[in-house]
Amino acid sequence: MNKPLRRISLFCGLLVLALLIRTNWLQYVQAEELSTRKENRRVQIAQYATERGNIIVKGEPITGSKVTDGSDYKYKRTYTNGELWAPVTGYASQAFGSTQLESLEDGILTGNDDRLFFDRTIGMFTGEKKQGGNVVTTLNPDAQKAAFEALGTKKGAVAAIDPRTGAILALVSTPSYDPSRFAGNSKDDGKAWNELKDSEDKNLVNRALRETYPPGSTFKVVTAAAALEHGVVQDINAATDTPEPYFLPGTKTVMVNHAQGCEKASLNKALEISCNSVFANMGDKVTRDKMVETSEKFGFNNDKIDIPVRAFASIYDKKMGKDGNAQSSIGQFNTAATPLQMAMVTAAIANDGKLMKPYMVDNLTAPNLDIIEKHEPQEMSRPLSAANAEKVQQMMVNVVENGTGGKAKMKGVTVGGKTGTAQHGEGNKKRPYAWFISYAETPDKTSPVAVAVVIEDSEADREDISGGGLAAPVAKAVMQAVLNSQG
């Protein structure tokens, strides 16, 4: 072979080698990256080429699929009572992607999860259509409906937990949205999406998990737990050394009380009538670092609370001064919490000091309903001892029986609770947030439900807004629904 031909042959060989290297690079090294790119419509088309599996609540599907015409996508998602369940399901949209359970469990729901490989393989030989698996939740439909209806037209959220296991029983955010309105990719779907996306009411935000609020006086139960755990208080009925007026540490600023009788009030009395001065004083005596320690055991400052949807981190400031710590000890200053977080606080107290990890997926099933993964309850932490938890329980029961939480009383059931009216806005001039946290204890001394309710606004006058007045009836409705559903 002459020299020019050898050069051409060598050049062609190099081209073939480069082509082989490039092909293998694309097929094996970049395959996953390319297959998951948003621009790859084949992935989206495949997602909706078969019916998705369902999200299940108490044996009943709250999702479905239906055939669509005039589109590359064969099926689109449907929702039963979409507004009720949107904080749980999230959405799956041909045009706008997916969120929450629809996104996190997409592999199971589409049937693409590796754990469903056997089912897919069998289907290839039997000719059966590919099917998705199912996501079985822990939600209680009666509690969910009770929370949704009790909130009504108010902006707010509810989180309810079974303290014994951490199972989430209700997760409501209002105003909500119906995911069916934009599940497709038509002009109407686009219009509905834009209306929701740009809404001042933030319908698409899951307030129960992904909105933080100053918890106000509901945080006083955390301060009470810290005072007991760190030995600042032994006897909840003994007088404290809180003066009236009480000045924030290192300042001439008076901590204002909205109740009479706070001077030297005991911890029990102070929670009953919600004395700001006593709990600011207790927080200062506990010290900032120990307040941080206790609040973190309850779940604060943790940005990895996944249920499996990730909740925003609730905050207790680690760097503030003594005056800031005193204010934070009554749930103001920089303290911020999600409704889920305050439900966790309540659940830990109700469960004798043991905080269980919250979760809302009980199990995942194959299309034939075989369980492929089941959640087992897990202890998350021990924020306080059983003995001190019992003392805080006594205090919370006293709030309902004799104090500001009377609207949560239930016949034949022991209820512990705490109200909260959280100031916010410049100069605290905006309408306060109304909070209520509570748990119900049955005659067998177990607590099957702990609830946190926050209401952002209402049509009531600013002076009439209170956790006891607005939020307590919502919590009561949820607790009653849970108890009734258990017979």
Beta strands, then each sheet from edge to edge (+ up, - down):
strand 1: 55-57
strand 2: 60-61
strand 3: 63-67
strand 4: 75-79
strand 5: 92-93
strand 6: 97-98
strand 7: 134-137
strand 8: 156-161
strand 9: 168-174
strand 10: 246-247
strand 11: 254-255
strand 12: 355-356
strand 13: 361-365
strand 14: 371-374
strand 15: 379-381
strand 16: 414-422
strand 17: 433-441
strand 18: 449-455
sheet 1: 2+ 1- 7- 13+ 14-
sheet 2: 3+ 4-
sheet 3: 5+ 6-
sheet 4: 9+ 8- 18+ 17- 16+
sheet 5: 10+ 11-
sheet 6: 12+ 15-
end
